[in-house]
Structures are given as structure tokens and as C-alpha cells.
């Protein structure tokens, strides 16, 4: 069984990365085609990034609208 995924169903992309799971847009699109060992390696990287303060800007969840911030919805993967 290979169903590993960091998806937490907050599927919104900001600056090329999902604000929910941290994957890049490419990783999200290609996730189902990746072998399990590559998925685990990506999840390990995401965990390390989170432990080091994450990849999001300090104001990523600010309620103020940020001019020029590109946001788009992506399907769960």
C-alpha cells in the first residue's frame, strides 16, 4: 500500500508552494506518479523545513491582503 501524503486538505498555493502541506506545485501534480521512497523523502524534507521555521513568510497568514500575492486553488493529491 502506498498512499503516503502530507496533504491536510488546505489546498491553496502561494508563491509556488501549498500553504497546507508545503509541497511545490510540481510535487502536487506529480505526487501520484512518485514511488513511495520519493514521497517519503519529500515528506522528510517538509518535516525538516517545518522544524527549522518552515518555508512560509512570517506574515503568511495575515488577514491583510498582500498586493501581488498569487493564490490559486489546487486539487487534493
PDB file of N, CA, C and O in Angstrom:
ATOM      1  N   UNK A   1       0.849  -1.178   0.000  1.00  0.00           N
ATOM      2  CA  UNK A   1       0.000   0.000   0.000  1.00  0.00           C
ATOM      3  C   UNK A   1       0.890   1.234   0.000  1.00  0.00           C
ATOM      4  O   UNK A   1       1.752   1.372   0.868  1.00  0.00           O
ATOM      5  N   UNK A   2       0.695   2.129  -0.957  1.00  0.00           N
ATOM      6  CA  UNK A   2       1.490   3.342  -0.996  1.00  0.00           C
ATOM      7  C   UNK A   2       0.572   4.548  -1.132  1.00  0.00           C
ATOM      8  O   UNK A   2       0.293   5.017  -2.236  1.00  0.00           O
ATOM      9  N   UNK A   3       0.118   5.029  -0.014  1.00  0.00           N
ATOM     10  CA  UNK A   3      -0.809   6.150  -0.020  1.00  0.00           C
ATOM     11  C   UNK A   3      -0.292   7.319   0.804  1.00  0.00           C
ATOM     12  O   UNK A   3      -1.071   8.186   1.201  1.00  0.00           O
ATOM     13  N   UNK A   4       1.009   7.356   1.067  1.00  0.00           N
ATOM     14  CA  UNK A   4       1.569   8.421   1.875  1.00  0.00           C
ATOM     15  C   UNK A   4       1.355   9.777   1.216  1.00  0.00           C
ATOM     16  O   UNK A   4       1.577   9.941   0.017  1.00  0.00           O
ATOM     17  N   UNK A   5       0.924  10.735   2.009  1.00  0.00           N
ATOM     18  CA  UNK A   5       0.730  12.088   1.522  1.00  0.00           C
ATOM     19  C   UNK A   5       0.747  13.053   2.709  1.00  0.00           C
ATOM     20  O   UNK A   5       0.199  12.753   3.770  1.00  0.00           O
ATOM     21  N   UNK A   6       1.378  14.210   2.523  1.00  0.00           N
ATOM     22  CA  UNK A   6       1.362  15.219   3.573  1.00  0.00           C
ATOM     23  C   UNK A   6       0.132  16.126   3.499  1.00  0.00           C
ATOM     24  O   UNK A   6      -0.003  17.047   4.304  1.00  0.00           O
ATOM     25  N   UNK A   7      -0.759  15.877   2.550  1.00  0.00           N
ATOM     26  CA  UNK A   7      -1.926  16.732   2.337  1.00  0.00           C
ATOM     27  C   UNK A   7      -2.781  16.808   3.601  1.00  0.00           C
ATOM     28  O   UNK A   7      -3.098  15.795   4.224  1.00  0.00           O
ATOM     29  N   UNK A   8      -3.146  18.054   3.962  1.00  0.00           N
ATOM     30  CA  UNK A   8      -4.030  18.265   5.115  1.00  0.00           C
ATOM     31  C   UNK A   8      -5.303  18.988   4.681  1.00  0.00           C
ATOM     32  O   UNK A   8      -6.006  19.575   5.503  1.00  0.00           O
ATOM     33  N   UNK A   9      -5.590  18.939   3.384  1.00  0.00           N
ATOM     34  CA  UNK A   9      -6.800  19.498   2.778  1.00  0.00           C
ATOM     35  C   UNK A   9      -6.936  21.012   2.943  1.00  0.00           C
ATOM     36  O   UNK A   9      -8.045  21.541   3.013  1.00  0.00           O
ATOM     37  N   UNK A  10      -5.811  21.691   3.002  1.00  0.00           N
ATOM     38  CA  UNK A  10      -5.786  23.154   2.901  1.00  0.00           C
ATOM     39  C   UNK A  10      -5.042  23.420   1.600  1.00  0.00           C
ATOM     40  O   UNK A  10      -3.853  23.739   1.602  1.00  0.00           O
ATOM     41  N   UNK A  11      -5.746  23.289   0.514  1.00  0.00           N
ATOM     42  CA  UNK A  11      -5.120  23.270  -0.806  1.00  0.00           C
ATOM     43  C   UNK A  11      -5.153  24.656  -1.437  1.00  0.00           C
ATOM     44  O   UNK A  11      -6.045  24.976  -2.223  1.00  0.00           O
ATOM     45  N   UNK A  12      -4.176  25.461  -1.084  1.00  0.00           N
ATOM     46  CA  UNK A  12      -4.048  26.797  -1.634  1.00  0.00           C
ATOM     47  C   UNK A  12      -2.571  27.070  -1.872  1.00  0.00           C
ATOM     48  O   UNK A  12      -1.742  26.873  -0.984  1.00  0.00           O
ATOM     49  N   UNK A  13      -2.250  27.523  -3.073  1.00  0.00           N
ATOM     50  CA  UNK A  13      -0.861  27.755  -3.441  1.00  0.00           C
ATOM     51  C   UNK A  13      -0.527  29.233  -3.297  1.00  0.00           C
ATOM     52  O   UNK A  13      -1.274  30.100  -3.751  1.00  0.00           O
ATOM     53  N   UNK A  14       0.608  29.506  -2.659  1.00  0.00           N
ATOM     54  CA  UNK A  14       1.120  30.866  -2.521  1.00  0.00           C
ATOM     55  C   UNK A  14       2.611  30.802  -2.827  1.00  0.00           C
ATOM     56  O   UNK A  14       3.344  30.038  -2.200  1.00  0.00           O
ATOM     57  N   UNK A  15       3.053  31.595  -3.781  1.00  0.00           N
ATOM     58  CA  UNK A  15       4.461  31.608  -4.182  1.00  0.00           C
ATOM     59  C   UNK A  15       4.978  30.222  -4.567  1.00  0.00           C
ATOM     60  O   UNK A  15       6.111  29.861  -4.248  1.00  0.00           O
ATOM     61  N   UNK A  16       4.139  29.454  -5.253  1.00  0.00           N
ATOM     62  CA  UNK A  16       4.568  28.164  -5.780  1.00  0.00           C
ATOM     63  C   UNK A  16       4.528  26.999  -4.816  1.00  0.00           C
ATOM     64  O   UNK A  16       4.907  25.884  -5.175  1.00  0.00           O
ATOM     65  N   UNK A  17       4.068  27.243  -3.579  1.00  0.00           N
ATOM     66  CA  UNK A  17       4.011  26.159  -2.586  1.00  0.00           C
ATOM     67  C   UNK A  17       2.634  26.144  -1.937  1.00  0.00           C
ATOM     68  O   UNK A  17       2.007  27.186  -1.745  1.00  0.00           O
ATOM     69  N   UNK A  18       2.177  24.941  -1.605  1.00  0.00           N
ATOM     70  CA  UNK A  18       0.895  24.787  -0.918  1.00  0.00           C
ATOM     71  C   UNK A  18       1.043  25.287   0.515  1.00  0.00           C
ATOM     72  O   UNK A  18       1.982  24.904   1.213  1.00  0.00           O
ATOM     73  N   UNK A  19       0.120  26.139   0.954  1.00  0.00           N
ATOM     74  CA  UNK A  19       0.211  26.654   2.326  1.00  0.00           C
ATOM     75  C   UNK A  19      -0.202  25.609   3.350  1.00  0.00           C
ATOM     76  O   UNK A  19       0.063  25.770   4.542  1.00  0.00           O
ATOM     77  N   UNK A  20      -0.850  24.538   2.898  1.00  0.00           N
ATOM     78  CA  UNK A  20      -1.250  23.471   3.814  1.00  0.00           C
ATOM     79  C   UNK A  20      -0.148  22.462   4.072  1.00  0.00           C
ATOM     80  O   UNK A  20       0.211  22.198   5.220  1.00  0.00           O
ATOM     81  N   UNK A  21       0.387  21.897   2.991  1.00  0.00           N
ATOM     82  CA  UNK A  21       1.367  20.813   3.155  1.00  0.00           C
ATOM     83  C   UNK A  21       2.801  21.229   2.860  1.00  0.00           C
ATOM     84  O   UNK A  21       3.739  20.568   3.305  1.00  0.00           O
ATOM     85  N   UNK A  22       2.981  22.309   2.121  1.00  0.00           N
ATOM     86  CA  UNK A  22       4.326  22.777   1.812  1.00  0.00           C
ATOM     87  C   UNK A  22       4.923  22.257   0.520  1.00  0.00           C
ATOM     88  O   UNK A  22       6.015  22.667   0.125  1.00  0.00           O
ATOM     89  N   UNK A  23       4.200  21.339  -0.150  1.00  0.00           N
ATOM     90  CA  UNK A  23       4.739  20.810  -1.408  1.00  0.00           C
ATOM     91  C   UNK A  23       4.729  21.881  -2.489  1.00  0.00           C
ATOM     92  O   UNK A  23       3.926  22.814  -2.455  1.00  0.00           O
ATOM     93  N   UNK A  24       5.640  21.728  -3.454  1.00  0.00           N
ATOM     94  CA  UNK A  24       5.646  22.613  -4.611  1.00  0.00           C
ATOM     95  C   UNK A  24       4.496  22.223  -5.531  1.00  0.00           C
ATOM     96  O   UNK A  24       3.928  21.138  -5.409  1.00  0.00           O
ATOM     97  N   UNK A  25       4.163  23.117  -6.448  1.00  0.00           N
ATOM     98  CA  UNK A  25       3.101  22.796  -7.405  1.00  0.00           C
ATOM     99  C   UNK A  25       3.460  21.547  -8.212  1.00  0.00           C
ATOM    100  O   UNK A  25       2.597  20.707  -8.467  1.00  0.00           O
ATOM    101  N   UNK A  26       4.712  21.421  -8.610  1.00  0.00           N
ATOM    102  CA  UNK A  26       5.151  20.235  -9.366  1.00  0.00           C
ATOM    103  C   UNK A  26       4.980  18.975  -8.537  1.00  0.00           C
ATOM    104  O   UNK A  26       4.493  17.964  -9.042  1.00  0.00           O
ATOM    105  N   UNK A  27       5.374  19.021  -7.268  1.00  0.00           N
ATOM    106  CA  UNK A  27       5.230  17.847  -6.402  1.00  0.00           C
ATOM    107  C   UNK A  27       3.765  17.447  -6.250  1.00  0.00           C
ATOM    108  O   UNK A  27       3.447  16.258  -6.215  1.00  0.00           O
ATOM    109  N   UNK A  28       2.880  18.423  -6.161  1.00  0.00           N
ATOM    110  CA  UNK A  28       1.450  18.122  -6.026  1.00  0.00           C
ATOM    111  C   UNK A  28       0.934  17.432  -7.294  1.00  0.00           C
ATOM    112  O   UNK A  28       0.258  16.407  -7.220  1.00  0.00           O
ATOM    113  N   UNK A  29       1.258  18.002  -8.444  1.00  0.00           N
ATOM    114  CA  UNK A  29       0.777  17.470  -9.719  1.00  0.00           C
ATOM    115  C   UNK A  29       1.307  16.062  -9.976  1.00  0.00           C
ATOM    116  O   UNK A  29       0.574  15.203 -10.466  1.00  0.00           O
ATOM    117  N   UNK A  30       2.573  15.823  -9.649  1.00  0.00           N
ATOM    118  CA  UNK A  30       3.210  14.546  -9.967  1.00  0.00           C
ATOM    119  C   UNK A  30       3.156  13.528  -8.830  1.00  0.00           C
ATOM    120  O   UNK A  30       3.651  12.411  -8.982  1.00  0.00           O
ATOM    121  N   UNK A  31       2.563  13.897  -7.691  1.00  0.00           N
ATOM    122  CA  UNK A  31       2.600  13.066  -6.480  1.00  0.00           C
ATOM    123  C   UNK A  31       2.199  11.621  -6.724  1.00  0.00           C
ATOM    124  O   UNK A  31       2.889  10.707  -6.271  1.00  0.00           O
ATOM    125  N   UNK A  32       1.106  11.398  -7.425  1.00  0.00           N
ATOM    126  CA  UNK A  32       0.599  10.032  -7.628  1.00  0.00           C
ATOM    127  C   UNK A  32       1.537   9.174  -8.469  1.00  0.00           C
ATOM    128  O   UNK A  32       1.474   7.945  -8.416  1.00  0.00           O
ATOM    129  N   UNK A  33       2.406   9.817  -9.243  1.00  0.00           N
ATOM    130  CA  UNK A  33       3.348   9.072 -10.078  1.00  0.00           C
ATOM    131  C   UNK A  33       4.649   8.768  -9.357  1.00  0.00           C
ATOM    132  O   UNK A  33       5.438   7.949  -9.830  1.00  0.00           O
ATOM    133  N   UNK A  34       4.889   9.412  -8.219  1.00  0.00           N
ATOM    134  CA  UNK A  34       6.137   9.200  -7.490  1.00  0.00           C
ATOM    135  C   UNK A  34       6.143   7.846  -6.798  1.00  0.00           C
ATOM    136  O   UNK A  34       5.115   7.408  -6.280  1.00  0.00           O
ATOM    137  N   UNK A  35       7.303   7.173  -6.785  1.00  0.00           N
ATOM    138  CA  UNK A  35       7.412   5.944  -5.990  1.00  0.00           C
ATOM    139  C   UNK A  35       7.387   6.314  -4.504  1.00  0.00           C
ATOM    140  O   UNK A  35       7.690   7.449  -4.135  1.00  0.00           O
ATOM    141  N   UNK A  36       7.030   5.369  -3.677  1.00  0.00           N
ATOM    142  CA  UNK A  36       6.891   5.614  -2.238  1.00  0.00           C
ATOM    143  C   UNK A  36       8.160   6.200  -1.617  1.00  0.00           C
ATOM    144  O   UNK A  36       8.069   7.076  -0.756  1.00  0.00           O
ATOM    145  N   UNK A  37       9.339   5.739  -2.033  1.00  0.00           N
ATOM    146  CA  UNK A  37      10.574   6.259  -1.428  1.00  0.00           C
ATOM    147  C   UNK A  37      10.766   7.742  -1.724  1.00  0.00           C
ATOM    148  O   UNK A  37      11.298   8.467  -0.884  1.00  0.00           O
ATOM    149  N   UNK A  38      10.343   8.213  -2.904  1.00  0.00           N
ATOM    150  CA  UNK A  38      10.444   9.635  -3.218  1.00  0.00           C
ATOM    151  C   UNK A  38       9.437  10.429  -2.392  1.00  0.00           C
ATOM    152  O   UNK A  38       9.741  11.529  -1.933  1.00  0.00           O
ATOM    153  N   UNK A  39       8.247   9.880  -2.202  1.00  0.00           N
ATOM    154  CA  UNK A  39       7.241  10.556  -1.368  1.00  0.00           C
ATOM    155  C   UNK A  39       7.755  10.722   0.053  1.00  0.00           C
ATOM    156  O   UNK A  39       7.628  11.791   0.650  1.00  0.00           O
ATOM    157  N   UNK A  40       8.336   9.657   0.588  1.00  0.00           N
ATOM    158  CA  UNK A  40       8.862   9.694   1.954  1.00  0.00           C
ATOM    159  C   UNK A  40       9.995  10.719   2.053  1.00  0.00           C
ATOM    160  O   UNK A  40      10.079  11.449   3.041  1.00  0.00           O
ATOM    161  N   UNK A  41      10.861  10.779   1.050  1.00  0.00           N
ATOM    162  CA  UNK A  41      11.962  11.746   1.057  1.00  0.00           C
ATOM    163  C   UNK A  41      11.435  13.175   1.056  1.00  0.00           C
ATOM    164  O   UNK A  41      11.974  14.033   1.756  1.00  0.00           O
ATOM    165  N   UNK A  42      10.392  13.439   0.282  1.00  0.00           N
ATOM    166  CA  UNK A  42       9.795  14.776   0.240  1.00  0.00           C
ATOM    167  C   UNK A  42       9.152  15.098   1.589  1.00  0.00           C
ATOM    168  O   UNK A  42       9.309  16.206   2.101  1.00  0.00           O
ATOM    169  N   UNK A  43       8.433  14.140   2.162  1.00  0.00           N
ATOM    170  CA  UNK A  43       7.809  14.373   3.471  1.00  0.00           C
ATOM    171  C   UNK A  43       8.868  14.608   4.543  1.00  0.00           C
ATOM    172  O   UNK A  43       8.663  15.425   5.441  1.00  0.00           O
ATOM    173  N   UNK A  44       9.990  13.910   4.464  1.00  0.00           N
ATOM    174  CA  UNK A  44      11.094  14.153   5.397  1.00  0.00           C
ATOM    175  C   UNK A  44      11.628  15.577   5.239  1.00  0.00           C
ATOM    176  O   UNK A  44      11.905  16.255   6.228  1.00  0.00           O
ATOM    177  N   UNK A  45      11.773  16.028   3.979  1.00  0.00           N
ATOM    178  CA  UNK A  45      12.235  17.398   3.724  1.00  0.00           C
ATOM    179  C   UNK A  45      11.254  18.419   4.296  1.00  0.00           C
ATOM    180  O   UNK A  45      11.663  19.405   4.910  1.00  0.00           O
ATOM    181  N   UNK A  46       9.961  18.177   4.093  1.00  0.00           N
ATOM    182  CA  UNK A  46       8.947  19.090   4.613  1.00  0.00           C
ATOM    183  C   UNK A  46       8.997  19.151   6.139  1.00  0.00           C
ATOM    184  O   UNK A  46       8.834  20.217   6.732  1.00  0.00           O
ATOM    185  N   UNK A  47       9.222  18.004   6.762  1.00  0.00           N
ATOM    186  CA  UNK A  47       9.330  17.952   8.218  1.00  0.00           C
ATOM    187  C   UNK A  47      10.553  18.744   8.701  1.00  0.00           C
ATOM    188  O   UNK A  47      10.467  19.475   9.689  1.00  0.00           O
ATOM    189  N   UNK A  48      11.682  18.601   8.011  1.00  0.00           N
ATOM    190  CA  UNK A  48      12.896  19.355   8.370  1.00  0.00           C
ATOM    191  C   UNK A  48      12.661  20.852   8.210  1.00  0.00           C
ATOM    192  O   UNK A  48      13.057  21.647   9.063  1.00  0.00           O
ATOM    193  N   UNK A  49      12.010  21.229   7.107  1.00  0.00           N
ATOM    194  CA  UNK A  49      11.720  22.645   6.887  1.00  0.00           C
ATOM    195  C   UNK A  49      10.836  23.194   8.000  1.00  0.00           C
ATOM    196  O   UNK A  49      11.072  24.296   8.493  1.00  0.00           O
ATOM    197  N   UNK A  50       9.833  22.442   8.392  1.00  0.00           N
ATOM    198  CA  UNK A  50       8.935  22.878   9.469  1.00  0.00           C
ATOM    199  C   UNK A  50       9.696  23.024  10.784  1.00  0.00           C
ATOM    200  O   UNK A  50       9.464  23.970  11.536  1.00  0.00           O
ATOM    201  N   UNK A  51      10.598  22.095  11.059  1.00  0.00           N
ATOM    202  CA  UNK A  51      11.384  22.143  12.295  1.00  0.00           C
ATOM    203  C   UNK A  51      12.313  23.351  12.321  1.00  0.00           C
ATOM    204  O   UNK A  51      12.685  23.835  13.391  1.00  0.00           O
ATOM    205  N   UNK A  52      12.686  23.836  11.134  1.00  0.00           N
ATOM    206  CA  UNK A  52      13.580  24.990  11.034  1.00  0.00           C
ATOM    207  C   UNK A  52      12.817  26.284  10.779  1.00  0.00           C
ATOM    208  O   UNK A  52      13.389  27.247  10.269  1.00  0.00           O
ATOM    209  N   UNK A  53      11.547  26.317  11.124  1.00  0.00           N
ATOM    210  CA  UNK A  53      10.757  27.532  10.972  1.00  0.00           C
ATOM    211  C   UNK A  53       9.862  27.555   9.762  1.00  0.00           C
ATOM    212  O   UNK A  53       9.113  28.511   9.563  1.00  0.00           O
ATOM    213  N   UNK A  54       9.924  26.520   8.947  1.00  0.00           N
ATOM    214  CA  UNK A  54       9.038  26.422   7.787  1.00  0.00           C
ATOM    215  C   UNK A  54       9.488  27.288   6.633  1.00  0.00           C
ATOM    216  O   UNK A  54      10.491  27.995   6.726  1.00  0.00           O
ATOM    217  N   UNK A  55       8.755  27.230   5.564  1.00  0.00           N
ATOM    218  CA  UNK A  55       9.091  27.978   4.361  1.00  0.00           C
ATOM    219  C   UNK A  55       8.216  29.197   4.179  1.00  0.00           C
ATOM    220  O   UNK A  55       8.516  30.048   3.341  1.00  0.00           O
ATOM    221  N   UNK A  56       7.137  29.304   4.943  1.00  0.00           N
ATOM    222  CA  UNK A  56       6.213  30.430   4.796  1.00  0.00           C
ATOM    223  C   UNK A  56       6.798  31.703   5.382  1.00  0.00           C
ATOM    224  O   UNK A  56       7.553  31.658   6.353  1.00  0.00           O
ATOM    225  N   UNK A  57       6.452  32.825   4.799  1.00  0.00           N
ATOM    226  CA  UNK A  57       6.843  34.122   5.339  1.00  0.00           C
ATOM    227  C   UNK A  57       6.163  34.329   6.689  1.00  0.00           C
ATOM    228  O   UNK A  57       5.123  33.731   6.962  1.00  0.00           O
ATOM    229  N   UNK A  58       6.743  35.164   7.518  1.00  0.00           N
ATOM    230  CA  UNK A  58       6.190  35.416   8.850  1.00  0.00           C
ATOM    231  C   UNK A  58       4.748  35.916   8.800  1.00  0.00           C
ATOM    232  O   UNK A  58       3.967  35.652   9.714  1.00  0.00           O
ATOM    233  N   UNK A  59       4.391  36.639   7.735  1.00  0.00           N
ATOM    234  CA  UNK A  59       3.042  37.197   7.630  1.00  0.00           C
ATOM    235  C   UNK A  59       2.136  36.373   6.714  1.00  0.00           C
ATOM    236  O   UNK A  59       1.130  36.882   6.221  1.00  0.00           O
ATOM    237  N   UNK A  60       2.482  35.116   6.484  1.00  0.00           N
ATOM    238  CA  UNK A  60       1.748  34.286   5.527  1.00  0.00           C
ATOM    239  C   UNK A  60       0.267  34.167   5.852  1.00  0.00           C
ATOM    240  O   UNK A  60      -0.551  34.041   4.941  1.00  0.00           O
ATOM    241  N   UNK A  61      -0.089  34.202   7.108  1.00  0.00           N
ATOM    242  CA  UNK A  61      -1.499  34.049   7.473  1.00  0.00           C
ATOM    243  C   UNK A  61      -2.097  35.342   7.980  1.00  0.00           C
ATOM    244  O   UNK A  61      -3.084  35.334   8.716  1.00  0.00           O
ATOM    245  N   UNK A  62      -1.507  36.441   7.590  1.00  0.00           N
ATOM    246  CA  UNK A  62      -2.017  37.759   7.938  1.00  0.00           C
ATOM    247  C   UNK A  62      -3.393  37.938   7.307  1.00  0.00           C
ATOM    248  O   UNK A  62      -3.649  37.435   6.213  1.00  0.00           O
ATOM    249  N   UNK A  63      -4.272  38.648   7.990  1.00  0.00           N
ATOM    250  CA  UNK A  63      -5.608  38.883   7.442  1.00  0.00           C
ATOM    251  C   UNK A  63      -5.605  40.009   6.433  1.00  0.00           C
ATOM    252  O   UNK A  63      -6.558  40.161   5.669  1.00  0.00           O
ATOM    253  N   UNK A  64      -4.548  40.799   6.417  1.00  0.00           N
ATOM    254  CA  UNK A  64      -4.439  41.873   5.427  1.00  0.00           C
ATOM    255  C   UNK A  64      -4.151  41.288   4.062  1.00  0.00           C
ATOM    256  O   UNK A  64      -3.415  40.308   3.938  1.00  0.00           O
ATOM    257  N   UNK A  65      -4.728  41.885   3.044  1.00  0.00           N
ATOM    258  CA  UNK A  65      -4.480  41.435   1.680  1.00  0.00           C
ATOM    259  C   UNK A  65      -3.112  41.928   1.251  1.00  0.00           C
ATOM    260  O   UNK A  65      -2.787  43.105   1.404  1.00  0.00           O
ATOM    261  N   UNK A  66      -2.320  41.028   0.719  1.00  0.00           N
ATOM    262  CA  UNK A  66      -0.993  41.395   0.249  1.00  0.00           C
ATOM    263  C   UNK A  66      -1.052  41.635  -1.247  1.00  0.00           C
ATOM    264  O   UNK A  66      -1.388  40.727  -2.007  1.00  0.00           O
ATOM    265  N   UNK A  67      -0.729  42.853  -1.683  1.00  0.00           N
ATOM    266  CA  UNK A  67      -0.748  43.129  -3.127  1.00  0.00           C
ATOM    267  C   UNK A  67       0.212  42.209  -3.868  1.00  0.00           C
ATOM    268  O   UNK A  67       1.335  41.972  -3.422  1.00  0.00           O
ATOM    269  N   UNK A  68      -0.239  41.699  -4.993  1.00  0.00           N
ATOM    270  CA  UNK A  68       0.617  40.888  -5.841  1.00  0.00           C
ATOM    271  C   UNK A  68       0.768  39.441  -5.411  1.00  0.00           C
ATOM    272  O   UNK A  68       1.455  38.674  -6.086  1.00  0.00           O
ATOM    273  N   UNK A  69       0.155  39.052  -4.323  1.00  0.00           N
ATOM    274  CA  UNK A  69       0.279  37.653  -3.861  1.00  0.00           C
ATOM    275  C   UNK A  69      -0.579  36.783  -4.781  1.00  0.00           C
ATOM    276  O   UNK A  69      -1.794  36.962  -4.868  1.00  0.00           O
ATOM    277  N   UNK A  70       0.055  35.865  -5.446  1.00  0.00           N
ATOM    278  CA  UNK A  70      -0.663  34.969  -6.354  1.00  0.00           C
ATOM    279  C   UNK A  70      -1.191  33.783  -5.555  1.00  0.00           C
ATOM    280  O   UNK A  70      -0.423  33.070  -4.909  1.00  0.00           O
ATOM    281  N   UNK A  71      -2.481  33.580  -5.603  1.00  0.00           N
ATOM    282  CA  UNK A  71      -3.089  32.459  -4.904  1.00  0.00           C
ATOM    283  C   UNK A  71      -3.986  31.718  -5.885  1.00  0.00           C
ATOM    284  O   UNK A  71      -4.712  32.328  -6.670  1.00  0.00           O
ATOM    285  N   UNK A  72      -3.923  30.417  -5.828  1.00  0.00           N
ATOM    286  CA  UNK A  72      -4.805  29.611  -6.666  1.00  0.00           C
ATOM    287  C   UNK A  72      -5.120  28.326  -5.937  1.00  0.00           C
ATOM    288  O   UNK A  72      -4.304  27.822  -5.165  1.00  0.00           O
ATOM    289  N   UNK A  73      -6.281  27.809  -6.177  1.00  0.00           N
ATOM    290  CA  UNK A  73      -6.670  26.549  -5.557  1.00  0.00           C
ATOM    291  C   UNK A  73      -6.110  25.399  -6.343  1.00  0.00           C
ATOM    292  O   UNK A  73      -5.975  25.482  -7.563  1.00  0.00           O
ATOM    293  N   UNK A  74      -5.778  24.314  -5.654  1.00  0.00           N
ATOM    294  CA  UNK A  74      -5.308  23.112  -6.320  1.00  0.00           C
ATOM    295  C   UNK A  74      -6.078  21.930  -5.766  1.00  0.00           C
ATOM    296  O   UNK A  74      -6.501  21.956  -4.610  1.00  0.00           O
ATOM    297  N   UNK A  75      -6.268  20.901  -6.565  1.00  0.00           N
ATOM    298  CA  UNK A  75      -6.993  19.722  -6.067  1.00  0.00           C
ATOM    299  C   UNK A  75      -6.149  18.919  -5.075  1.00  0.00           C
ATOM    300  O   UNK A  75      -4.919  18.967  -5.104  1.00  0.00           O
ATOM    301  N   UNK A  76      -6.821  18.192  -4.214  1.00  0.00           N
ATOM    302  CA  UNK A  76      -6.104  17.302  -3.280  1.00  0.00           C
ATOM    303  C   UNK A  76      -5.326  16.276  -4.073  1.00  0.00           C
ATOM    304  O   UNK A  76      -5.779  15.786  -5.108  1.00  0.00           O
ATOM    305  N   UNK A  77      -4.167  15.969  -3.578  1.00  0.00           N
ATOM    306  CA  UNK A  77      -3.357  14.935  -4.233  1.00  0.00           C
ATOM    307  C   UNK A  77      -2.828  14.003  -3.178  1.00  0.00           C
ATOM    308  O   UNK A  77      -2.117  13.050  -3.497  1.00  0.00           O
TER     309      UNK A  77
END
